[in-house]
């Protein structure tokens, strides 16, 4: 998958969704730095596209593979005047 190419990102998300597995963890940590300036896609700078713009459509498009949400809520209330 090429994070600077949205078609490639969407194809990867489709492969994830089409698999029988569920996605337990998605770490969006691409780190491209100090590369020669290059324009990709609709004129985006390649470093910005790979480090930021590719992650959102990957995560959003692969949501069908995420496990169902669980209802976990916790709260604590401290009564006024409690030290």
Secondary structure, DSSP 8 states (H G I E B T S, - for coil): --TT-HHHHHHHHHHHHHSSS-B----------S----EETTTEEHHHIIIIIHHHHHHHHTGGGB-------------TT--
